[in-house]
Amino acid sequence: MSKRTRKAGITGKYGTRYGASLRKTIKKMEISQHEKYNCSFCGKKSVKRSAVGIWECRACKKVMAGGAWLLSTPTALATRSTIRRLRDLIES
């Protein structure tokens, strides 16, 4: 039995529809949403998406809010670092 998809990967289900650049964008999103992430509470790589923006650790059963496709979005990381910087500025 030969390989089913060469470049398409998870977006092979769309066939030749919707255009190559849209399928490439969707591929990046679908891979990141089905990926397992590290849990910040127990440290295990067992956080999976249960619904849009809801992430659940299968090991310690903690439920976290996050991005639609990623556990922590780039905007959230920037906001967290800004808050930390301002907190340090106020304390010192």
PDB file of N, CA, C and O in Angstrom:
ATOM      1  N   MET A   1       0.842  -1.184   0.000  1.00  0.00           N
ATOM      2  CA  MET A   1       0.000   0.000   0.000  1.00  0.00           C
ATOM      3  C   MET A   1       0.884   1.243   0.000  1.00  0.00           C
ATOM      4  O   MET A   1       1.816   1.350   0.797  1.00  0.00           O
ATOM      5  N   SER A   2       0.594   2.157  -0.876  1.00  0.00           N
ATOM      6  CA  SER A   2       1.409   3.364  -0.984  1.00  0.00           C
ATOM      7  C   SER A   2       0.937   4.426   0.006  1.00  0.00           C
ATOM      8  O   SER A   2      -0.125   4.320   0.619  1.00  0.00           O
ATOM      9  N   LYS A   3       1.789   5.471   0.133  1.00  0.00           N
ATOM     10  CA  LYS A   3       1.410   6.594   0.992  1.00  0.00           C
ATOM     11  C   LYS A   3       0.180   7.283   0.423  1.00  0.00           C
ATOM     12  O   LYS A   3       0.008   7.354  -0.793  1.00  0.00           O
ATOM     13  N   ARG A   4      -0.669   7.785   1.300  1.00  0.00           N
ATOM     14  CA  ARG A   4      -1.899   8.432   0.826  1.00  0.00           C
ATOM     15  C   ARG A   4      -1.662   9.865   0.401  1.00  0.00           C
ATOM     16  O   ARG A   4      -2.148  10.292  -0.646  1.00  0.00           O
ATOM     17  N   THR A   5      -0.914  10.620   1.212  1.00  0.00           N
ATOM     18  CA  THR A   5      -0.703  12.030   0.877  1.00  0.00           C
ATOM     19  C   THR A   5       0.780  12.331   0.941  1.00  0.00           C
ATOM     20  O   THR A   5       1.496  11.783   1.779  1.00  0.00           O
ATOM     21  N   ARG A   6       1.239  13.196   0.063  1.00  0.00           N
ATOM     22  CA  ARG A   6       2.643  13.568   0.058  1.00  0.00           C
ATOM     23  C   ARG A   6       2.844  14.883   0.794  1.00  0.00           C
ATOM     24  O   ARG A   6       3.567  14.942   1.789  1.00  0.00           O
ATOM     25  N   LYS A   7       2.204  15.931   0.305  1.00  0.00           N
ATOM     26  CA  LYS A   7       2.349  17.250   0.927  1.00  0.00           C
ATOM     27  C   LYS A   7       1.095  17.652   1.695  1.00  0.00           C
ATOM     28  O   LYS A   7       1.158  18.481   2.602  1.00  0.00           O
ATOM     29  N   ALA A   8      -0.036  17.069   1.334  1.00  0.00           N
ATOM     30  CA  ALA A   8      -1.318  17.533   1.868  1.00  0.00           C
ATOM     31  C   ALA A   8      -1.450  17.290   3.366  1.00  0.00           C
ATOM     32  O   ALA A   8      -1.923  18.161   4.096  1.00  0.00           O
ATOM     33  N   GLY A   9      -1.038  16.116   3.829  1.00  0.00           N
ATOM     34  CA  GLY A   9      -1.140  15.804   5.247  1.00  0.00           C
ATOM     35  C   GLY A   9      -2.574  15.783   5.731  1.00  0.00           C
ATOM     36  O   GLY A   9      -3.415  15.091   5.157  1.00  0.00           O
ATOM     37  N   ILE A  10      -2.861  16.533   6.781  1.00  0.00           N
ATOM     38  CA  ILE A  10      -4.189  16.550   7.395  1.00  0.00           C
ATOM     39  C   ILE A  10      -5.244  17.183   6.487  1.00  0.00           C
ATOM     40  O   ILE A  10      -6.437  16.923   6.643  1.00  0.00           O
ATOM     41  N   THR A  11      -4.800  18.022   5.533  1.00  0.00           N
ATOM     42  CA  THR A  11      -5.757  18.678   4.641  1.00  0.00           C
ATOM     43  C   THR A  11      -5.996  17.888   3.364  1.00  0.00           C
ATOM     44  O   THR A  11      -6.612  18.400   2.430  1.00  0.00           O
ATOM     45  N   GLY A  12      -5.520  16.648   3.307  1.00  0.00           N
ATOM     46  CA  GLY A  12      -5.781  15.802   2.153  1.00  0.00           C
ATOM     47  C   GLY A  12      -7.260  15.525   1.971  1.00  0.00           C
ATOM     48  O   GLY A  12      -7.706  15.181   0.876  1.00  0.00           O
ATOM     49  N   LYS A  13      -8.018  15.676   3.045  1.00  0.00           N
ATOM     50  CA  LYS A  13      -9.469  15.443   2.971  1.00  0.00           C
ATOM     51  C   LYS A  13     -10.185  16.467   2.098  1.00  0.00           C
ATOM     52  O   LYS A  13     -11.306  16.228   1.647  1.00  0.00           O
ATOM     53  N   TYR A  14      -9.526  17.630   1.856  1.00  0.00           N
ATOM     54  CA  TYR A  14     -10.149  18.660   1.026  1.00  0.00           C
ATOM     55  C   TYR A  14      -9.885  18.454  -0.460  1.00  0.00           C
ATOM     56  O   TYR A  14     -10.503  19.123  -1.288  1.00  0.00           O
ATOM     57  N   GLY A  15      -8.976  17.539  -0.819  1.00  0.00           N
ATOM     58  CA  GLY A  15      -8.673  17.267  -2.222  1.00  0.00           C
ATOM     59  C   GLY A  15      -8.090  18.490  -2.913  1.00  0.00           C
ATOM     60  O   GLY A  15      -7.199  19.151  -2.379  1.00  0.00           O
ATOM     61  N   THR A  16      -8.597  18.786  -4.103  1.00  0.00           N
ATOM     62  CA  THR A  16      -8.085  19.935  -4.863  1.00  0.00           C
ATOM     63  C   THR A  16      -8.941  21.173  -4.657  1.00  0.00           C
ATOM     64  O   THR A  16      -8.757  22.176  -5.347  1.00  0.00           O
ATOM     65  N   ARG A  17      -9.865  21.115  -3.726  1.00  0.00           N
ATOM     66  CA  ARG A  17     -10.773  22.248  -3.508  1.00  0.00           C
ATOM     67  C   ARG A  17     -10.132  23.345  -2.665  1.00  0.00           C
ATOM     68  O   ARG A  17      -9.188  23.083  -1.920  1.00  0.00           O
ATOM     69  N   TYR A  18     -10.630  24.546  -2.775  1.00  0.00           N
ATOM     70  CA  TYR A  18     -10.343  25.724  -1.938  1.00  0.00           C
ATOM     71  C   TYR A  18      -9.004  26.420  -2.203  1.00  0.00           C
ATOM     72  O   TYR A  18      -8.767  27.478  -1.620  1.00  0.00           O
ATOM     73  N   GLY A  19      -8.140  25.898  -3.028  1.00  0.00           N
ATOM     74  CA  GLY A  19      -6.881  26.569  -3.345  1.00  0.00           C
ATOM     75  C   GLY A  19      -5.749  26.165  -2.415  1.00  0.00           C
ATOM     76  O   GLY A  19      -5.969  25.830  -1.251  1.00  0.00           O
ATOM     77  N   ALA A  20      -4.524  26.203  -2.954  1.00  0.00           N
ATOM     78  CA  ALA A  20      -3.353  25.707  -2.221  1.00  0.00           C
ATOM     79  C   ALA A  20      -3.008  26.566  -1.011  1.00  0.00           C
ATOM     80  O   ALA A  20      -2.683  26.031   0.049  1.00  0.00           O
ATOM     81  N   SER A  21      -3.074  27.892  -1.149  1.00  0.00           N
ATOM     82  CA  SER A  21      -2.679  28.751  -0.035  1.00  0.00           C
ATOM     83  C   SER A  21      -3.662  28.659   1.127  1.00  0.00           C
ATOM     84  O   SER A  21      -3.247  28.714   2.284  1.00  0.00           O
ATOM     85  N   LEU A  22      -4.951  28.520   0.844  1.00  0.00           N
ATOM     86  CA  LEU A  22      -5.931  28.354   1.920  1.00  0.00           C
ATOM     87  C   LEU A  22      -5.740  27.016   2.620  1.00  0.00           C
ATOM     88  O   LEU A  22      -5.833  26.927   3.844  1.00  0.00           O
ATOM     89  N   ARG A  23      -5.470  25.965   1.827  1.00  0.00           N
ATOM     90  CA  ARG A  23      -5.234  24.651   2.437  1.00  0.00           C
ATOM     91  C   ARG A  23      -3.976  24.665   3.302  1.00  0.00           C
ATOM     92  O   ARG A  23      -3.931  23.995   4.334  1.00  0.00           O
ATOM     93  N   LYS A  24      -2.960  25.416   2.895  1.00  0.00           N
ATOM     94  CA  LYS A  24      -1.722  25.516   3.674  1.00  0.00           C
ATOM     95  C   LYS A  24      -1.980  26.205   5.015  1.00  0.00           C
ATOM     96  O   LYS A  24      -1.443  25.795   6.044  1.00  0.00           O
ATOM     97  N   THR A  25      -2.801  27.251   4.996  1.00  0.00           N
ATOM     98  CA  THR A  25      -3.160  27.959   6.228  1.00  0.00           C
ATOM     99  C   THR A  25      -3.954  27.051   7.161  1.00  0.00           C
ATOM    100  O   THR A  25      -3.695  26.995   8.363  1.00  0.00           O
ATOM    101  N   ILE A  26      -4.920  26.347   6.592  1.00  0.00           N
ATOM    102  CA  ILE A  26      -5.751  25.429   7.376  1.00  0.00           C
ATOM    103  C   ILE A  26      -4.905  24.301   7.954  1.00  0.00           C
ATOM    104  O   ILE A  26      -5.133  23.867   9.084  1.00  0.00           O
ATOM    105  N   LYS A  27      -3.931  23.824   7.186  1.00  0.00           N
ATOM    106  CA  LYS A  27      -3.055  22.756   7.662  1.00  0.00           C
ATOM    107  C   LYS A  27      -2.312  23.172   8.919  1.00  0.00           C
ATOM    108  O   LYS A  27      -2.214  22.404   9.876  1.00  0.00           O
ATOM    109  N   LYS A  28      -1.785  24.404   8.912  1.00  0.00           N
ATOM    110  CA  LYS A  28      -1.056  24.910  10.077  1.00  0.00           C
ATOM    111  C   LYS A  28      -1.972  24.993  11.300  1.00  0.00           C
ATOM    112  O   LYS A  28      -1.570  24.642  12.409  1.00  0.00           O
ATOM    113  N   MET A  29      -3.203  25.459  11.089  1.00  0.00           N
ATOM    114  CA  MET A  29      -4.143  25.584  12.213  1.00  0.00           C
ATOM    115  C   MET A  29      -4.583  24.217  12.733  1.00  0.00           C
ATOM    116  O   MET A  29      -4.650  24.007  13.944  1.00  0.00           O
ATOM    117  N   GLU A  30      -4.881  23.295  11.831  1.00  0.00           N
ATOM    118  CA  GLU A  30      -5.374  21.987  12.265  1.00  0.00           C
ATOM    119  C   GLU A  30      -4.293  21.184  12.974  1.00  0.00           C
ATOM    120  O   GLU A  30      -4.589  20.458  13.923  1.00  0.00           O
ATOM    121  N   ILE A  31      -3.048  21.302  12.532  1.00  0.00           N
ATOM    122  CA  ILE A  31      -1.952  20.602  13.216  1.00  0.00           C
ATOM    123  C   ILE A  31      -1.784  21.139  14.634  1.00  0.00           C
ATOM    124  O   ILE A  31      -1.607  20.368  15.577  1.00  0.00           O
ATOM    125  N   SER A  32      -1.841  22.476  14.786  1.00  0.00           N
ATOM    126  CA  SER A  32      -1.645  23.059  16.124  1.00  0.00           C
ATOM    127  C   SER A  32      -2.827  22.780  17.048  1.00  0.00           C
ATOM    128  O   SER A  32      -2.648  22.680  18.261  1.00  0.00           O
ATOM    129  N   GLN A  33      -4.030  22.652  16.494  1.00  0.00           N
ATOM    130  CA  GLN A  33      -5.173  22.416  17.370  1.00  0.00           C
ATOM    131  C   GLN A  33      -5.260  20.959  17.817  1.00  0.00           C
ATOM    132  O   GLN A  33      -5.832  20.685  18.872  1.00  0.00           O
ATOM    133  N   HIS A  34      -4.713  20.019  17.050  1.00  0.00           N
ATOM    134  CA  HIS A  34      -4.755  18.614  17.450  1.00  0.00           C
ATOM    135  C   HIS A  34      -3.508  18.173  18.203  1.00  0.00           C
ATOM    136  O   HIS A  34      -3.411  17.026  18.639  1.00  0.00           O
ATOM    137  N   GLU A  35      -2.567  19.074  18.353  1.00  0.00           N
ATOM    138  CA  GLU A  35      -1.306  18.790  19.035  1.00  0.00           C
ATOM    139  C   GLU A  35      -1.520  18.703  20.548  1.00  0.00           C
ATOM    140  O   GLU A  35      -2.454  19.300  21.084  1.00  0.00           O
ATOM    141  N   LYS A  36      -0.650  17.954  21.231  1.00  0.00           N
ATOM    142  CA  LYS A  36      -0.661  17.921  22.694  1.00  0.00           C
ATOM    143  C   LYS A  36       0.303  18.975  23.213  1.00  0.00           C
ATOM    144  O   LYS A  36       1.378  19.166  22.643  1.00  0.00           O
ATOM    145  N   TYR A  37      -0.071  19.664  24.291  1.00  0.00           N
ATOM    146  CA  TYR A  37       0.739  20.730  24.874  1.00  0.00           C
ATOM    147  C   TYR A  37       1.128  20.365  26.298  1.00  0.00           C
ATOM    148  O   TYR A  37       0.524  19.484  26.910  1.00  0.00           O
ATOM    149  N   ASN A  38       2.146  21.054  26.822  1.00  0.00           N
ATOM    150  CA  ASN A  38       2.588  20.822  28.190  1.00  0.00           C
ATOM    151  C   ASN A  38       1.636  21.501  29.169  1.00  0.00           C
ATOM    152  O   ASN A  38       1.217  22.639  28.959  1.00  0.00           O
ATOM    153  N   CYS A  39       1.303  20.786  30.241  1.00  0.00           N
ATOM    154  CA  CYS A  39       0.441  21.335  31.291  1.00  0.00           C
ATOM    155  C   CYS A  39       1.277  22.185  32.231  1.00  0.00           C
ATOM    156  O   CYS A  39       2.334  21.750  32.688  1.00  0.00           O
ATOM    157  N   SER A  40       0.815  23.388  32.524  1.00  0.00           N
ATOM    158  CA  SER A  40       1.554  24.272  33.428  1.00  0.00           C
ATOM    159  C   SER A  40       1.353  23.885  34.891  1.00  0.00           C
ATOM    160  O   SER A  40       2.071  24.378  35.760  1.00  0.00           O
ATOM    161  N   PHE A  41       0.395  23.016  35.176  1.00  0.00           N
ATOM    162  CA  PHE A  41       0.121  22.600  36.550  1.00  0.00           C
ATOM    163  C   PHE A  41       0.892  21.332  36.920  1.00  0.00           C
ATOM    164  O   PHE A  41       1.563  21.299  37.952  1.00  0.00           O
ATOM    165  N   CYS A  42       0.805  20.282  36.085  1.00  0.00           N
ATOM    166  CA  CYS A  42       1.460  19.015  36.425  1.00  0.00           C
ATOM    167  C   CYS A  42       2.730  18.767  35.620  1.00  0.00           C
ATOM    168  O   CYS A  42       3.514  17.889  35.979  1.00  0.00           O
ATOM    169  N   GLY A  43       2.956  19.519  34.538  1.00  0.00           N
ATOM    170  CA  GLY A  43       4.179  19.401  33.767  1.00  0.00           C
ATOM    171  C   GLY A  43       4.168  18.333  32.690  1.00  0.00           C
ATOM    172  O   GLY A  43       5.143  18.199  31.950  1.00  0.00           O
ATOM    173  N   LYS A  44       3.091  17.571  32.586  1.00  0.00           N
ATOM    174  CA  LYS A  44       3.027  16.507  31.581  1.00  0.00           C
ATOM    175  C   LYS A  44       2.552  17.062  30.241  1.00  0.00           C
ATOM    176  O   LYS A  44       1.894  18.101  30.182  1.00  0.00           O
ATOM    177  N   LYS A  45       2.894  16.358  29.175  1.00  0.00           N
ATOM    178  CA  LYS A  45       2.475  16.765  27.837  1.00  0.00           C
ATOM    179  C   LYS A  45       1.134  16.088  27.533  1.00  0.00           C
ATOM    180  O   LYS A  45       1.078  15.121  26.773  1.00  0.00           O
ATOM    181  N   SER A  46       0.063  16.601  28.131  1.00  0.00           N
ATOM    182  CA  SER A  46      -1.229  15.940  27.996  1.00  0.00           C
ATOM    183  C   SER A  46      -2.395  16.912  27.884  1.00  0.00           C
ATOM    184  O   SER A  46      -3.535  16.536  28.157  1.00  0.00           O
ATOM    185  N   VAL A  47      -2.132  18.155  27.489  1.00  0.00           N
ATOM    186  CA  VAL A  47      -3.205  19.131  27.335  1.00  0.00           C
ATOM    187  C   VAL A  47      -3.722  19.054  25.907  1.00  0.00           C
ATOM    188  O   VAL A  47      -2.964  19.221  24.952  1.00  0.00           O
ATOM    189  N   LYS A  48      -5.020  18.800  25.769  1.00  0.00           N
ATOM    190  CA  LYS A  48      -5.647  18.737  24.457  1.00  0.00           C
ATOM    191  C   LYS A  48      -6.844  19.671  24.425  1.00  0.00           C
ATOM    192  O   LYS A  48      -7.421  19.990  25.465  1.00  0.00           O
ATOM    193  N   ARG A  49      -7.210  20.104  23.241  1.00  0.00           N
ATOM    194  CA  ARG A  49      -8.343  20.999  23.067  1.00  0.00           C
ATOM    195  C   ARG A  49      -9.635  20.209  23.161  1.00  0.00           C
ATOM    196  O   ARG A  49      -9.789  19.187  22.491  1.00  0.00           O
ATOM    197  N   SER A  50     -10.569  20.674  23.989  1.00  0.00           N
ATOM    198  CA  SER A  50     -11.865  20.004  24.092  1.00  0.00           C
ATOM    199  C   SER A  50     -12.949  20.765  23.344  1.00  0.00           C
ATOM    200  O   SER A  50     -13.904  20.157  22.861  1.00  0.00           O
ATOM    201  N   ALA A  51     -12.823  22.071  23.240  1.00  0.00           N
ATOM    202  CA  ALA A  51     -13.738  22.904  22.457  1.00  0.00           C
ATOM    203  C   ALA A  51     -12.967  24.172  22.080  1.00  0.00           C
ATOM    204  O   ALA A  51     -11.799  24.320  22.440  1.00  0.00           O
ATOM    205  N   VAL A  52     -13.612  25.072  21.363  1.00  0.00           N
ATOM    206  CA  VAL A  52     -12.934  26.295  20.927  1.00  0.00           C
ATOM    207  C   VAL A  52     -12.536  27.119  22.150  1.00  0.00           C
ATOM    208  O   VAL A  52     -13.401  27.598  22.883  1.00  0.00           O
ATOM    209  N   GLY A  53     -11.233  27.284  22.371  1.00  0.00           N
ATOM    210  CA  GLY A  53     -10.734  28.084  23.478  1.00  0.00           C
ATOM    211  C   GLY A  53     -10.714  27.383  24.818  1.00  0.00           C
ATOM    212  O   GLY A  53     -10.328  27.990  25.817  1.00  0.00           O
ATOM    213  N   ILE A  54     -11.121  26.110  24.874  1.00  0.00           N
ATOM    214  CA  ILE A  54     -11.134  25.353  26.131  1.00  0.00           C
ATOM    215  C   ILE A  54     -10.143  24.200  25.997  1.00  0.00           C
ATOM    216  O   ILE A  54     -10.269  23.359  25.108  1.00  0.00           O
ATOM    217  N   TRP A  55      -9.160  24.173  26.889  1.00  0.00           N
ATOM    218  CA  TRP A  55      -8.097  23.180  26.856  1.00  0.00           C
ATOM    219  C   TRP A  55      -8.127  22.391  28.152  1.00  0.00           C
ATOM    220  O   TRP A  55      -8.274  22.970  29.229  1.00  0.00           O
ATOM    221  N   GLU A  56      -7.988  21.067  28.061  1.00  0.00           N
ATOM    222  CA  GLU A  56      -8.110  20.201  29.227  1.00  0.00           C
ATOM    223  C   GLU A  56      -6.887  19.299  29.337  1.00  0.00           C
ATOM    224  O   GLU A  56      -6.456  18.691  28.357  1.00  0.00           O
ATOM    225  N   CYS A  57      -6.334  19.223  30.548  1.00  0.00           N
ATOM    226  CA  CYS A  57      -5.218  18.319  30.817  1.00  0.00           C
ATOM    227  C   CYS A  57      -5.799  16.946  31.136  1.00  0.00           C
ATOM    228  O   CYS A  57      -6.609  16.802  32.052  1.00  0.00           O
ATOM    229  N   ARG A  58      -5.380  15.947  30.377  1.00  0.00           N
ATOM    230  CA  ARG A  58      -5.905  14.596  30.569  1.00  0.00           C
ATOM    231  C   ARG A  58      -5.310  13.935  31.810  1.00  0.00           C
ATOM    232  O   ARG A  58      -5.886  12.985  32.341  1.00  0.00           O
ATOM    233  N   ALA A  59      -4.154  14.435  32.278  1.00  0.00           N
ATOM    234  CA  ALA A  59      -3.488  13.825  33.432  1.00  0.00           C
ATOM    235  C   ALA A  59      -4.063  14.333  34.754  1.00  0.00           C
ATOM    236  O   ALA A  59      -4.458  13.538  35.607  1.00  0.00           O
ATOM    237  N   CYS A  60      -4.111  15.671  34.925  1.00  0.00           N
ATOM    238  CA  CYS A  60      -4.559  16.217  36.216  1.00  0.00           C
ATOM    239  C   CYS A  60      -5.980  16.777  36.156  1.00  0.00           C
ATOM    240  O   CYS A  60      -6.468  17.313  37.151  1.00  0.00           O
ATOM    241  N   LYS A  61      -6.644  16.663  35.020  1.00  0.00           N
ATOM    242  CA  LYS A  61      -8.049  17.059  34.825  1.00  0.00           C
ATOM    243  C   LYS A  61      -8.305  18.557  35.001  1.00  0.00           C
ATOM    244  O   LYS A  61      -9.441  18.968  35.241  1.00  0.00           O
ATOM    245  N   LYS A  62      -7.242  19.383  34.882  1.00  0.00           N
ATOM    246  CA  LYS A  62      -7.426  20.837  34.948  1.00  0.00           C
ATOM    247  C   LYS A  62      -7.958  21.327  33.610  1.00  0.00           C
ATOM    248  O   LYS A  62      -7.586  20.807  32.557  1.00  0.00           O
ATOM    249  N   VAL A  63      -8.828  22.327  33.655  1.00  0.00           N
ATOM    250  CA  VAL A  63      -9.380  22.932  32.448  1.00  0.00           C
ATOM    251  C   VAL A  63      -8.876  24.368  32.372  1.00  0.00           C
ATOM    252  O   VAL A  63      -8.956  25.121  33.343  1.00  0.00           O
ATOM    253  N   MET A  64      -8.351  24.737  31.197  1.00  0.00           N
ATOM    254  CA  MET A  64      -7.767  26.066  31.015  1.00  0.00           C
ATOM    255  C   MET A  64      -8.426  26.769  29.846  1.00  0.00           C
ATOM    256  O   MET A  64      -8.933  26.130  28.923  1.00  0.00           O
ATOM    257  N   ALA A  65      -8.413  28.086  29.894  1.00  0.00           N
ATOM    258  CA  ALA A  65      -8.859  28.885  28.762  1.00  0.00           C
ATOM    259  C   ALA A  65      -7.637  29.264  27.946  1.00  0.00           C
ATOM    260  O   ALA A  65      -6.574  29.557  28.494  1.00  0.00           O
ATOM    261  N   GLY A  66      -7.800  29.257  26.648  1.00  0.00           N
ATOM    262  CA  GLY A  66      -6.684  29.601  25.776  1.00  0.00           C
ATOM    263  C   GLY A  66      -7.192  30.105  24.451  1.00  0.00           C
ATOM    264  O   GLY A  66      -8.326  30.571  24.345  1.00  0.00           O
ATOM    265  N   GLY A  67      -6.360  30.012  23.448  1.00  0.00           N
ATOM    266  CA  GLY A  67      -6.740  30.442  22.113  1.00  0.00           C
ATOM    267  C   GLY A  67      -7.582  29.398  21.414  1.00  0.00           C
ATOM    268  O   GLY A  67      -7.752  28.286  21.913  1.00  0.00           O
ATOM    269  N   ALA A  68      -8.103  29.756  20.267  1.00  0.00           N
ATOM    270  CA  ALA A  68      -8.939  28.834  19.512  1.00  0.00           C
ATOM    271  C   ALA A  68      -8.123  27.680  18.938  1.00  0.00           C
ATOM    272  O   ALA A  68      -8.590  26.541  18.932  1.00  0.00           O
ATOM    273  N   TRP A  69      -6.908  27.956  18.454  1.00  0.00           N
ATOM    274  CA  TRP A  69      -6.083  26.909  17.855  1.00  0.00           C
ATOM    275  C   TRP A  69      -4.831  26.619  18.641  1.00  0.00           C
ATOM    276  O   TRP A  69      -4.270  25.531  18.518  1.00  0.00           O
ATOM    277  N   LEU A  70      -4.372  27.565  19.450  1.00  0.00           N
ATOM    278  CA  LEU A  70      -3.169  27.391  20.270  1.00  0.00           C
ATOM    279  C   LEU A  70      -3.527  27.535  21.736  1.00  0.00           C
ATOM    280  O   LEU A  70      -4.457  28.260  22.091  1.00  0.00           O
ATOM    281  N   LEU A  71      -2.776  26.835  22.592  1.00  0.00           N
ATOM    282  CA  LEU A  71      -3.046  26.944  24.031  1.00  0.00           C
ATOM    283  C   LEU A  71      -2.788  28.359  24.528  1.00  0.00           C
ATOM    284  O   LEU A  71      -3.612  28.920  25.250  1.00  0.00           O
ATOM    285  N   SER A  72      -1.659  28.939  24.153  1.00  0.00           N
ATOM    286  CA  SER A  72      -1.418  30.333  24.519  1.00  0.00           C
ATOM    287  C   SER A  72      -1.059  31.103  23.253  1.00  0.00           C
ATOM    288  O   SER A  72      -0.125  30.741  22.537  1.00  0.00           O
ATOM    289  N   THR A  73      -1.794  32.145  22.992  1.00  0.00           N
ATOM    290  CA  THR A  73      -1.626  32.920  21.773  1.00  0.00           C
ATOM    291  C   THR A  73      -0.464  33.911  21.910  1.00  0.00           C
ATOM    292  O   THR A  73      -0.080  34.247  23.030  1.00  0.00           O
ATOM    293  N   PRO A  74       0.094  34.377  20.808  1.00  0.00           N
ATOM    294  CA  PRO A  74       1.167  35.377  20.877  1.00  0.00           C
ATOM    295  C   PRO A  74       0.732  36.664  21.582  1.00  0.00           C
ATOM    296  O   PRO A  74       1.534  37.298  22.266  1.00  0.00           O
ATOM    297  N   THR A  75      -0.524  37.045  21.417  1.00  0.00           N
ATOM    298  CA  THR A  75      -1.048  38.232  22.096  1.00  0.00           C
ATOM    299  C   THR A  75      -1.066  38.025  23.601  1.00  0.00           C
ATOM    300  O   THR A  75      -0.729  38.938  24.356  1.00  0.00           O
ATOM    301  N   ALA A  76      -1.453  36.846  24.044  1.00  0.00           N
ATOM    302  CA  ALA A  76      -1.473  36.547  25.478  1.00  0.00           C
ATOM    303  C   ALA A  76      -0.064  36.567  26.060  1.00  0.00           C
ATOM    304  O   ALA A  76       0.144  37.054  27.171  1.00  0.00           O
ATOM    305  N   LEU A  77       0.900  36.040  25.315  1.00  0.00           N
ATOM    306  CA  LEU A  77       2.291  36.061  25.784  1.00  0.00           C
ATOM    307  C   LEU A  77       2.803  37.491  25.924  1.00  0.00           C
ATOM    308  O   LEU A  77       3.467  37.817  26.908  1.00  0.00           O
ATOM    309  N   ALA A  78       2.498  38.349  24.944  1.00  0.00           N
ATOM    310  CA  ALA A  78       2.925  39.746  25.000  1.00  0.00           C
ATOM    311  C   ALA A  78       2.275  40.472  26.167  1.00  0.00           C
ATOM    312  O   ALA A  78       2.935  41.251  26.855  1.00  0.00           O
ATOM    313  N   THR A  79       0.994  40.227  26.396  1.00  0.00           N
ATOM    314  CA  THR A  79       0.275  40.852  27.500  1.00  0.00           C
ATOM    315  C   THR A  79       0.840  40.405  28.842  1.00  0.00           C
ATOM    316  O   THR A  79       1.006  41.214  29.755  1.00  0.00           O
ATOM    317  N   ARG A  80       1.138  39.101  28.958  1.00  0.00           N
ATOM    318  CA  ARG A  80       1.690  38.561  30.202  1.00  0.00           C
ATOM    319  C   ARG A  80       3.050  39.180  30.514  1.00  0.00           C
ATOM    320  O   ARG A  80       3.333  39.514  31.664  1.00  0.00           O
ATOM    321  N   SER A  81       3.888  39.335  29.492  1.00  0.00           N
ATOM    322  CA  SER A  81       5.207  39.924  29.731  1.00  0.00           C
ATOM    323  C   SER A  81       5.112  41.417  30.066  1.00  0.00           C
ATOM    324  O   SER A  81       5.900  41.926  30.864  1.00  0.00           O
ATOM    325  N   THR A  82       4.143  42.122  29.455  1.00  0.00           N
ATOM    326  CA  THR A  82       3.939  43.538  29.763  1.00  0.00           C
ATOM    327  C   THR A  82       3.469  43.717  31.196  1.00  0.00           C
ATOM    328  O   THR A  82       3.948  44.603  31.903  1.00  0.00           O
ATOM    329  N   ILE A  83       2.531  42.878  31.630  1.00  0.00           N
ATOM    330  CA  ILE A  83       2.028  42.949  33.010  1.00  0.00           C
ATOM    331  C   ILE A  83       3.146  42.654  33.996  1.00  0.00           C
ATOM    332  O   ILE A  83       3.260  43.323  35.022  1.00  0.00           O
ATOM    333  N   ARG A  84       3.989  41.638  33.690  1.00  0.00           N
ATOM    334  CA  ARG A  84       5.106  41.308  34.569  1.00  0.00           C
ATOM    335  C   ARG A  84       6.102  42.469  34.655  1.00  0.00           C
ATOM    336  O   ARG A  84       6.604  42.784  35.734  1.00  0.00           O
ATOM    337  N   ARG A  85       6.383  43.105  33.506  1.00  0.00           N
ATOM    338  CA  ARG A  85       7.320  44.227  33.484  1.00  0.00           C
ATOM    339  C   ARG A  85       6.783  45.407  34.288  1.00  0.00           C
ATOM    340  O   ARG A  85       7.531  46.038  35.035  1.00  0.00           O
ATOM    341  N   LEU A  86       5.489  45.711  34.140  1.00  0.00           N
ATOM    342  CA  LEU A  86       4.891  46.818  34.888  1.00  0.00           C
ATOM    343  C   LEU A  86       4.823  46.529  36.386  1.00  0.00           C
ATOM    344  O   LEU A  86       4.997  47.428  37.209  1.00  0.00           O
ATOM    345  N   ARG A  87       4.567  45.263  36.731  1.00  0.00           N
ATOM    346  CA  ARG A  87       4.529  44.869  38.142  1.00  0.00           C
ATOM    347  C   ARG A  87       5.899  45.033  38.779  1.00  0.00           C
ATOM    348  O   ARG A  87       6.011  45.530  39.900  1.00  0.00           O
ATOM    349  N   ASP A  88       6.951  44.614  38.062  1.00  0.00           N
ATOM    350  CA  ASP A  88       8.308  44.778  38.564  1.00  0.00           C
ATOM    351  C   ASP A  88       8.684  46.255  38.697  1.00  0.00           C
ATOM    352  O   ASP A  88       9.408  46.627  39.621  1.00  0.00           O
ATOM    353  N   LEU A  89       8.206  47.084  37.797  1.00  0.00           N
ATOM    354  CA  LEU A  89       8.489  48.518  37.823  1.00  0.00           C
ATOM    355  C   LEU A  89       7.841  49.169  39.048  1.00  0.00           C
ATOM    356  O   LEU A  89       8.444  50.032  39.686  1.00  0.00           O
ATOM    357  N   ILE A  90       6.615  48.755  39.374  1.00  0.00           N
ATOM    358  CA  ILE A  90       5.899  49.307  40.524  1.00  0.00           C
ATOM    359  C   ILE A  90       6.546  48.850  41.843  1.00  0.00           C
ATOM    360  O   ILE A  90       6.682  49.640  42.778  1.00  0.00           O
ATOM    361  N   GLU A  91       6.944  47.569  41.909  1.00  0.00           N
ATOM    362  CA  GLU A  91       7.518  47.025  43.133  1.00  0.00           C
ATOM    363  C   GLU A  91       8.891  47.604  43.442  1.00  0.00           C
ATOM    364  O   GLU A  91       9.243  47.759  44.611  1.00  0.00           O
ATOM    365  N   SER A  92       9.663  47.923  42.429  1.00  0.00           N
ATOM    366  CA  SER A  92      11.026  48.419  42.697  1.00  0.00           C
ATOM    367  C   SER A  92      11.113  49.920  42.801  1.00  0.00           C
ATOM    368  O   SER A  92      12.196  50.462  43.023  1.00  0.00           O
TER     369      SER A  92
END
